[in-house]
Amino acid sequence: MAVCLLSHNRSVCTNLLDCLEDWTLNLQSRHVTDVIFFDLKKAFDTVCHSKLLVKLKSYGISGNLLSWIEAFLCGRSQSVRIGSCISSKIPVVSGVPQGSVLGPTLFLIYINDVTDVFSDLYVSLSLFADDLKLYMCYKTDILHNDLHTAINRLTEWAKLWQLPNCDSKLFKRFASPIRNGKSANRCSK
């Protein structure tokens, strides 16, 4: 499972190169690789504050630190300015502050458990910020339903955590022809 979060010295390019290496090795082994690209749309804006606080508690964050993070998230408001006109302020009821150092970290904590929903499946996950790639490789003579199951679980996970706009952007199949009717058994269980 390749997981690349917003970490130091890691970029979206590194994330893609890691995936390409896996996919290339699969092709060289004469396996099919199915990939589905997902985008957690407006993910930073839809983080439910109360559910984030529950996750923070589950990671052992409590006391003054938890209170400070709650104060950081809650009680914010926003307005829109166009030219010299400013709208009325409205409360911000979800999301993590973008442009802050803490906002992306809180988002990563919020989505960190997405890997758990695939732990018993034969799929790989690559995650960078709010973009996610699910993929699996298999021999052409073996039918696998794990990718379909993973998509259903991802959809349910997104609904549970109020990230409802988990839409697939693209499905891609990488396949290499099997020569001499033989294929290595590198990827299938």
SVG drawing of the C-alpha trace seen along z (x, -y; Angstrom):
<svg xmlns="http://www.w3.org/2000/svg" viewBox="-25 -51 38 72">
<polyline fill="none" stroke="black" stroke-width="0.4" points="0.0,0.0 1.6,-3.3 0.5,-6.2 2.0,-9.6 0.5,-12.3 1.5,-15.9 4.9,-15.2 8.2,-16.9 10.2,-16.3 7.2,-14.5 5.2,-16.0 2.4,-15.1 5.2,-14.2 6.8,-11.8 3.4,-10.3 2.8,-9.8 6.3,-8.4 5.7,-5.8 2.5,-4.7 4.1,-4.6 6.8,-2.3 4.2,0.1 2.2,0.1 5.3,0.5 6.5,3.5 3.0,5.0 3.1,4.6 6.5,6.1 5.1,9.1 2.3,9.4 -0.4,8.4 -3.4,6.2 -3.6,3.1 -6.9,1.3 -6.7,-2.2 -9.4,-4.6 -8.6,-8.2 -10.7,-10.0 -11.0,-13.6 -12.4,-14.4 -14.1,-17.6 -14.0,-20.6 -12.5,-18.2 -10.8,-20.9 -14.1,-22.9 -16.3,-20.0 -14.4,-18.6 -17.0,-18.2 -15.6,-19.9 -17.4,-17.6 -16.2,-14.5 -12.6,-15.8 -12.6,-16.5 -13.7,-12.9 -10.8,-11.6 -8.4,-13.9 -9.5,-12.4 -9.1,-8.9 -5.4,-9.7 -4.9,-10.8 -5.2,-14.5 -7.0,-16.0 -6.9,-18.7 -5.7,-22.2 -4.5,-21.1 -7.9,-19.8 -9.6,-22.9 -7.2,-25.1 -7.8,-23.2 -11.6,-23.4 -11.3,-27.2 -9.2,-27.4 -11.9,-25.6 -15.1,-26.8 -16.6,-30.3 -15.1,-31.5 -17.0,-33.6 -16.5,-34.7 -17.7,-37.4 -17.2,-38.2 -15.7,-41.4 -16.3,-42.5 -14.8,-45.9 -15.9,-48.1 -18.9,-46.0 -18.7,-43.6 -21.3,-41.0 -22.6,-40.2 -20.6,-37.8 -21.8,-34.2 -20.6,-31.5 -18.2,-28.8 -19.6,-25.5 -17.2,-23.1 -13.8,-22.9 -10.3,-23.5 -8.6,-26.9 -6.7,-26.9 -3.6,-29.0 -2.6,-27.9 0.0,-25.4 -2.5,-23.6 -5.3,-23.3 -3.7,-20.7 -2.4,-18.7 -6.0,-18.6 -7.3,-17.5 -4.7,-14.6 -5.8,-13.5 -9.4,-13.6 -8.8,-11.3 -6.0,-9.2 -8.2,-6.2 -9.3,-5.8 -6.6,-3.2 -8.3,-1.0 -11.3,-0.3 -9.2,1.5 -7.0,3.5 -8.5,6.9 -8.7,6.2 -6.1,6.9 -5.9,3.3 -3.3,0.5 -4.1,-3.0 -2.1,-6.1 -3.1,-9.2 -1.9,-12.8 -3.9,-15.5 -7.4,-15.2 -6.5,-13.1 -6.7,-9.3 -5.8,-6.4 -7.1,-2.9 -5.5,-0.2 -5.1,3.5 -3.1,5.8 -4.1,9.3 -3.7,12.1 -6.1,12.1 -7.3,15.6 -8.4,14.7 -11.5,12.6 -11.2,10.1 -14.0,8.1 -11.8,6.3 -11.6,3.1 -15.4,2.9 -15.7,3.6 -13.1,0.9 -15.0,-1.6 -18.2,-0.8 -16.3,-1.0 -14.7,-4.4 -18.1,-5.8 -19.6,-4.6 -16.5,-6.0 -16.9,-9.4 -20.6,-9.5 -19.9,-8.5 -17.3,-11.3 -19.4,-13.8 -17.2,-14.0 -20.0,-13.3 -18.3,-14.5 -16.0,-11.5 -16.2,-11.2 -14.1,-9.1 -12.4,-11.2 -11.0,-8.5 -10.7,-4.7 -7.6,-3.4 -6.6,0.2 -3.0,1.0 -2.5,4.4 0.3,6.2 -0.3,9.2 0.5,12.6 3.1,14.4 3.2,18.2 0.1,18.5 2.2,17.9 2.0,15.2 3.9,14.7 1.9,14.9 3.4,11.8 0.2,9.9 -2.7,12.2 -3.4,13.9"/>
</svg>
